[in-house]
C-alpha cells in the first residue's frame, strides 16, 4: 500500500482583538505534497459509476449515448487493480457490471466486459436517487478499500422518492464514500444534487451539452485516481470556556463542516475532509472565546491533521491577544476577508436565484446586485459573466442591476451550481 503524502498546516489570522471582543477567525491552509503512485491499488481504491437510465434520458437520445460514452471513458481511466462497478439508476437501482453483486479489479478483460455492458444500457423508468446511493454503498461494502469514490449522473429530479426518503439515504451513506454529482440538461434540481455532494464531500456541476460529458467523466475518474489517502480529519482543540462557531472549507469549493463534528475528548472534535492527493485546501475556523483584559494572550485553538490510524501529520495554532491599539485590532486579515467575501458572494447568488424563482423581484434584484458588486470587487470575472446572463448590469461597481425578463434555464443553473466554487487568495507568507 502507498504511503501518505506529506502534510503542512499554515494559519493566517489577525490575532489582535479589541477589549471585550470574543470572536477569533483564522484561515487554515492544508497542503499535501509528494503523493506517490499506489503500488497496490486493489487494496486501496474503489470506484462506482452511477448512470441515470430513466426514460427521460432518451429525450433527446444524445443524452444516453453521451452517458454511455462518458462512462466508458471513466472505465478506461481506472488504473489496473482498482475495484469498480457500474450501476444503472431508474426508480430502482441495478448493477450493470459485474453481473455479481460485487466489485471487480480493473484490467483489460474487465474493462472490455464493462464497456460492452454499458453499450446495452436502455432508458426506461423513473428516478429514485436514494436507492442508487444505497446500492453504491452496498457495493463498496463488499470489498475492503479506503479510497471509495462514486460518480453520479442524472438528468431529472428525484420523483420516485419522498424528500424524507432521499434524506435518510444520504444520511445512511454519509462518511462511507465521496460522491461527485453531475446534472445533464436542465430538468434536474440543483439544490438536490448540491445536498448530496455536500454530504458526501464531493462536487456538483452542470453538463449543459451531452458532448461535454466524456471529458468531465474522464477528469472526475482521473481526480479519484490521484488520491493517496482517505478519511483525513481536521481536528480542532479549544480551551475551557471556548466554543466553536463554525468550521468551513472555503477553497476550492465552499462546504460547511460544522455539523459534521465527531467529538474527540477532551475538548477536541474531528471534521471530515475526505480523500487527499497532492493538493491544497483552505478552511475558515471561527472560535468564540471569553473576553479578556488588555495585554492578555491565549491559545484559542489548535488545529491538527489526523489520518485514519490516528497519526497526526500537521499542526497549527490559532491565537488571541487583546489590545487597546485600534490600528492592530481593526486590521482585517486579508485571507479571512477574502474568503468571507467569497462566502457572501455564493449566498447572494443562491438567495437571489431562489427569490427570482419565487417571483420576489425586489429581493432577487437586491441579492443579485450585491453579487455583481462582490464579483467585481474580488475579481471573479467568470462569475460576473454568468451573472450578466441573468441580470442587466447598469453599474457593476455599485451593484445596480435589473432582472432580465427572459433567462435561459441553462444559464441560471450554471450560475447556481458554480456559485460555490472559489478563487484562491494570493499569498505572501503566514502570519505568526
ABEGO torsion letter per residue (X at the ends): XBBBBBBBBBBBBBABBBBGBABBBBBBBBBBBGBBBBABAAAABBBBBBBBABAAAAOBAAAAAAAAAAAAAAAAABBBGBBBBBBBBBABBBBAOBABBBBBBBBAAAAAAAAAAAAABBBBEBBBAAAAAAAAAAAAAABBBABBBBBBBBABBBAABBAAAAAAAAAAABGABBBBBBBBEAABBAAAAAAAAAAAGBBBBBBABAAAAAAAAAAAAAAAAABABBGBBBBBBBBBGBBBABBBBAOABBBBAAAABBBBOBGBBBBBAEBBBBBBBBBBBBBBBBBBBBGBBBBABBBBBBBAAGBBABBBBBBBBBBABAAAAABBBAAAAAAAAAAAAAAAAAAAAAAAAAGBAAAAAAAAAAAAAAAAAAGBAAAAAAAAAABBBABAAAGBBBBBABBBAAAAAAAAAAAABBBBBBBBBBBX
